[in-house]
Amino acid sequence: MPSFDIVSEVESNEIRNAAENAERELATRFDFRGVKASIVFSDDVITVSAESDFQCRQMLDIVTKHVVKRKIDSSSIDADEDCTHSGKVFLLAIHFQQGIDQPTAKKIVKLIKTAKTKVQVAIQGEKIRVTGKKRDDLQAAMALVRQAGLGQAFQFNNFRD
């Protein structure tokens, strides 16, 4: 029976490369000359630090641009709302959504079941397994999830016949 998995993953190497490229651009930017600003990657989190809140927001835009260049969906970026102020430095943590949380998984299952496609959907931890008799039904389920706009990037893998 054909099946596939719906997952939400971001490769750590791609995040690291995006952070390093953003750091290089930061070193060449005219508006950041003479400013103590840095972009640091550790444990799948990019930490941006600068002397003002506005500069942190600018650096978030730089990081987002480089993340998109590395073919990571921008909806997987989960940045803090406010910059943390400690001493003379403002910090902003940029997290990346890994895995599908339970409420979102339930929304996906409900979405596919209400569409009355001939597939079975099962939540398996942080991924969702979709099985069906025909490949066309599975592709219809993929299209439903893509068009749903649930605010998270989804990938479809382990497509088996």
C-alpha positions in Angstrom: 0.0 0.0 0.0 1.5 3.4 -0.9 2.3 5.8 1.9 4.3 8.9 2.8 5.2 10.9 5.9 4.5 14.5 6.6 7.4 16.0 8.6 8.7 19.5 9.5 12.5 19.4 9.6 15.2 21.9 9.0 18.8 20.7 8.4 21.2 21.9 11.0 24.0 22.3 8.4 21.9 24.6 6.3 21.1 26.8 9.4 24.8 27.0 10.2 25.7 28.0 6.6 23.0 30.7 6.6 24.3 32.1 9.9 27.9 32.1 8.7 26.9 33.8 5.4 24.9 36.4 7.4 27.9 37.0 9.6 30.1 37.6 6.5 27.6 40.1 5.2 27.4 41.8 8.5 31.2 42.4 8.4 30.8 44.2 5.1 27.7 46.3 5.8 28.4 50.0 6.0 25.6 50.7 8.6 27.3 48.2 11.0 30.8 49.7 10.8 32.2 50.4 14.3 29.2 48.7 15.9 29.6 45.7 18.2 27.2 43.3 16.5 27.4 39.5 16.0 25.5 36.5 14.7 26.2 33.2 16.6 24.9 29.8 15.8 24.7 27.1 18.5 22.3 24.2 19.1 20.1 25.0 16.1 19.5 28.5 17.5 20.9 31.7 15.9 21.6 34.4 18.5 21.8 38.0 17.2 23.4 40.6 19.4 23.8 44.4 18.8 23.8 47.7 20.5 20.2 48.6 19.8 16.8 47.0 19.2 16.6 48.4 15.7 19.9 46.9 14.8 18.8 43.5 16.0 15.7 43.7 13.8 17.9 44.6 10.8 20.1 41.6 11.6 17.0 39.4 11.8 16.2 40.5 8.2 19.7 39.7 7.1 19.5 36.2 8.6 16.1 35.6 7.1 17.4 36.5 3.7 20.2 34.1 4.0 18.0 31.3 5.4 15.7 31.7 2.3 18.7 31.6 0.0 19.6 28.2 1.6 16.2 26.9 0.6 14.8 26.8 4.1 11.1 28.0 4.3 10.9 31.3 6.1 7.8 30.0 8.0 10.0 27.7 10.0 11.7 30.7 11.6 10.5 31.4 15.1 12.1 34.6 16.4 11.5 36.1 19.8 9.0 39.0 19.8 11.2 41.3 21.9 14.9 41.7 22.1 16.4 40.9 25.5 18.4 43.8 27.0 21.4 42.9 29.1 23.8 45.6 29.9 24.8 47.4 26.7 23.7 44.6 24.5 20.4 43.6 22.9 20.0 39.9 22.2 17.5 38.2 19.9 17.2 34.4 19.7 16.0 32.9 16.4 14.7 29.3 16.7 13.6 26.9 14.0 10.5 24.8 14.2 11.4 21.1 14.2 8.7 18.5 14.2 5.0 18.8 14.1 3.3 19.7 17.5 0.2 17.8 18.6 -2.4 20.6 17.9 -1.1 21.2 14.3 -1.0 17.4 13.7 -4.6 17.2 14.7 -5.5 20.0 12.4 -3.8 18.2 9.5 -5.6 15.0 10.3 -9.0 16.8 10.5 -8.2 18.6 7.2 -7.5 15.5 5.3 -10.5 13.5 6.8 -13.0 16.3 6.1 -11.8 16.4 2.4 -13.1 12.8 2.1 -10.0 11.5 0.3 -9.6 7.8 0.4 -6.5 7.8 2.7 -5.8 6.8 6.3 -4.0 9.3 8.5 -2.0 8.4 11.7 0.0 10.6 14.0 3.3 9.0 14.9 5.2 11.2 17.3 6.4 14.3 15.5 5.4 13.1 12.0 2.2 12.0 10.3 1.9 8.8 8.2 -0.6 8.9 5.3 -1.5 5.7 3.5 -3.9 5.0 0.7 -4.5 2.6 -2.2 -3.8 5.0 -5.0 -1.0 7.4 -5.6 -3.4 10.0 -6.8 -5.2 10.1 -3.5 -1.9 10.6 -1.7 -0.9 13.4 -4.0 -4.3 15.0 -3.3 -3.6 14.8 0.4 -0.2 16.5 -0.2 -1.9 19.3 -2.1 -4.4 19.8 0.7 -1.6 20.2 3.3 0.4 22.6 1.0 -2.6 24.8 0.5 -3.8 24.8 4.1 -1.4 27.6 5.2 -0.9 26.3 8.8 2.1 28.6 9.4 4.7 25.9 9.3 6.9 24.4 6.6 6.1 20.8 5.8 8.1 18.2 3.9 6.8 14.9 2.4 9.3 12.0 2.6 9.4 8.2 2.6 7.0 8.0 -0.4 6.6 4.3 -0.9 4.7 2.2 -3.4 
